[in-house]
Amino acid sequence: MWIDAIIMPREEPTPYRPPLRPNRARVHEKALLEGNQFRNAVLDYLRSQELMDAVRWVSEPGSLPMVTLCCQQQVLDRLQQAPQFEAGRSLALSLIP
């Protein structure tokens, strides 16, 4: 059965620091780079664990370090065990009664 899974980097909480009015273009550029690097890290992990045959599609990188996969349950199980990722199943939503 194919499921949709969402993967994000595992992070430790950091103390709040108010931002210093950064340049928005630079912030966006940095976010795009971070999103692309995270997607590559997820794909590298899937390839190294030989899980790509159990993945139907992978979302394109965006401005958030987050990847959505359509995959088999075994892929989600392995991603949940990996210390560098937070992974979970996305909620199916049916809009047709």
Order of alpha helices (4+ residues) and beta strands (2+ residues): beta-alpha-beta-beta-alpha-beta
